[in-house]
Amino acid sequence: MYIIPAIDILDGKVVRLREGDYNQKTEYDVSIADMIEKYRSNGTDFIHIIDLNGAKGDFSNQKSLFEIIKKTEMKVQYGGGIRTIEQVTNLLDAGIHRVIVGTQAITNPDFLQQLSEAFAKKDNYANRIVIAIDVLDEVIKYSGWMESSPIKLMDYVDKCLALGFFRFLCTDISKDGKLGGAAIDLYKKLLEHSPMIKLIASGGVSSMEDIYELAKFPIRSVVVGKAIYEDRITIEEIKEWNLKALTSI
């Protein structure tokens, strides 16, 4: 299991939200460029970036953010407001390693089918799509976690798997930004549902003890944000862990 450091961006600033609430944000006194460089210079080769403005349809961060990303040699897993096949294709063509799709895949029944067809002839592109599943009490949430979907969690997972998308980023909203521990029970249900799932855990990680607990299960990687910014997990610990990681991410 690999640890992926997270950078969430809102209004050009590095932030963390509590339970996905834009009104419960913590701003950190560090620039986006400096945070990315801090990770890079300490041996991190993979980062998770979410444009929180983009998730609400405001892409004002994107130009400056992409200029920063282009200067780094790290692999980037990127999400926030991805709504079209063209956006996904452009991001992958531009060198983004993985693109996260969430709201559009849930609200538009044809989107995943179209995405699958579009990438059928593009080598390994489907493997670079991450399906975001943001869950509160096993209800799928979308549009910045403000709306609820009537689609049952496992039905949605099955639909994605049938179309060739196996990589899932699962966030338990009740855990997010609270440093209260990861959603072990939720992840166990997903992993038991299908061995094809390549799971990325997210939300609630507060310490290396949580990392050790998650590593007991066949989870591919875990996204860690607030625990890093609050000095509960150090970049050095992440580097040491990832060097020993025996699984692909």
N, C-alpha and C positions, 0 to 999 in steps of 0.2 A: 504494500500500500504506500502510495506516494503522497506527500504533503504539498499542496499548492497554496501559496500565499495569495490573499485576496486584496484587491484595491477597489473600493467602491467610490464612485465620483459623483458629486452633486454640486452644480454651479461652479465647476472648476476646482473644487476642493475635495480632499480625501476625507471621507466620512464613514461612519458605521451607523446603521439604523437599528432600532430595537423593534423586533417583531414586524419589520417591514414598514414601520410607521414613519413617514417623512417628517412628521412633527416631533418625533423622538430621535433626533440625530445627535451624534457626537462628532464634532469637527476636530481634526488633528492638525497640529501646526507643522505641517510638512507639505512641500509641493509634490505634485504627481511625479514630476521628473526626478526629484530627489528620492522619492520612495522607490521608484523603479530602479534607479541606479544603486540604491542601498541593497536591494535584493540581488541585483546582478553582480555587484562587486563582492558579495558574500557567497557567491557560488550557486545562487538560485538560477535554474534554467527554464522554469515554467511558472507563469503567473496567471491569475484569474482576475479579469477586469470587468466591472459592471458599470455601465453608464446609466445612472439612476434618472438623469434627465431624459435620456433616450427612451427609457421604459415608459415615460409619460408623453412621448412624441416630440420632445424637444432635443434636437441634435446639435445644439450650440457648442457642446464640448468636443464634438467628434473631430473636427479639423485639427485642433491643437493636440488632441490626444493621439491621433494617428501620426502626427509629426514626431511625437515622443516615441511611440511604439516602433516606428521605422528605424530609429537610431539604436535600438537595443537588439541584441542577438538572441534574446530569450523567446521561447515559445509562448504565445498568448492565447488564452481561452477567453473569448469576448462575448458579452451579451448586453442587451438593453435596447428594446424597441425594434428588433429585427422583424420586419413585416412582409418582405417580398423575397421572391426567389432571386431577383437581381441583387438585392442587398447581400444575401448569403454568398452568392457567386463572387461578387466584387470583393467581399472581405476575404474569402479564401484565396482568390487570385492575387490579392494584395499581400498575402503572406501571413494572415491570421491563421494560427494553427487549428483552432477549433472555434466554431460559431455556435452560440447558444440560442435556441429558439424556444419561445414559451407561449405567450399570449396568442399569437397568430395560429399556432398549431392547434390550440384548444378551441378557438372561436370560429375558425374557418375549416370546415370538415374536409375541404379539398386540398388544403395547403400541403399537408404531409405527402399526399399522393402525388401532387405536382412536383414537390421537392424530390421525391424518390425517382420519378420519371426523369427529371432534369439531370440527376446525377448518375443515372444508370450507366452512362458511357464515360463518366469522369472517374478515373481510377482513384479509389480510396476516399472520394469526397464524402460519401455517406458516413464513413467512419469518423469524419471530422465534424459531424453534426452532433451537438449535445441537446437532448430534449430536457428542458427544465420542467420539473414537477415540484411545485410549491404547494405544500399541504398544511392544512390546519384541521385537526381532528379528522383526518383522512378525507377531507373535502379539498379538491383542487382549486387553488386560487390563481388569479391572473390579473393583468393590468396593474402592475405594481402592487399586487396582493389585495387589491381593493374590491375585486369581483369574485363571485363563486361560480364554479361550473357544476352542472348537473351530472356530468360524466363521472361514472364510478372510476376510482383510481386504477384498479387492475384491468378494467375494460380499456382504459386509455393506454396503459402499458402494452396490452396485447395488440392494440391497433398499431402502435409504433413498431413493435417487434415484427409484425406481419409485413410492414413496409420496408424493413431492412434497417431500422434505426435501433441500435442496441445500447447506446451510451446515454445514461440518464444522470442528471444533476438533481438530486432530491434534497429539498430543504424543508425541515419541519419549522414552520413559521413560529410556533409557540416557543421554540428553542433559540431562534435567531437573535443574536446580539445580546443575549442574557448571560452567557458564560455559565450555563447551568448543566452542561453535559449534553452529549449527542443523543439523537433519537434512535437508539439501538433497536427498539421493538419495531419501529417502522421499517428500518433497513432490513431487519431479519425477514419481515413479511415479503418485501420486494424480492430479496434474494432467493427465498424459498419458492416464490411464485414461478420463477423461470431461471434456469442456469445460464441463459443467453445474456442476461442483463449485465452490463458493465457499469457498475454503480460508482458515482461520485457523491460522497456524503458532504453535507453542508449544514451548518447551524449548530450553535451551542458548545462547540469545543472550547474548553477552558484551560486545559493543561495537557502535558504529555501523557498523563494517566488516561485521559480520554482517548488519545491516539492509540495507546496500547490496547485499550478495550475494543476500539474499532478494528484494529488489526487482527483480532481473533476471527473475523469474518472475511469472506472473499470480496472485500470492497477494493476497487481499483485505486481510488485516491480520495483525499479529503481536503476540502477547501477550508482554510483557516484565516480569519481576519482579526476580529477584536482581540483575541487572545495574544496576538502578536503586538498590536498597538498598545495593549495594557500591560505588556512585559510579562505575560504569564507563560509564553513560549518564545524562546529566542530564535533568531535567524540561525545561529550556530547549531542549535538543537535540530532545527529543520534540515540544515545541510547534512549533519551527521546521520539523521534518520534516512534521508533520501539516498545517501551514498550506500546504505545497507539494504535499501528496498529491493526486494527480489521480484517484484511484479511490474509489468508494464502499466503505464497510466492511460 
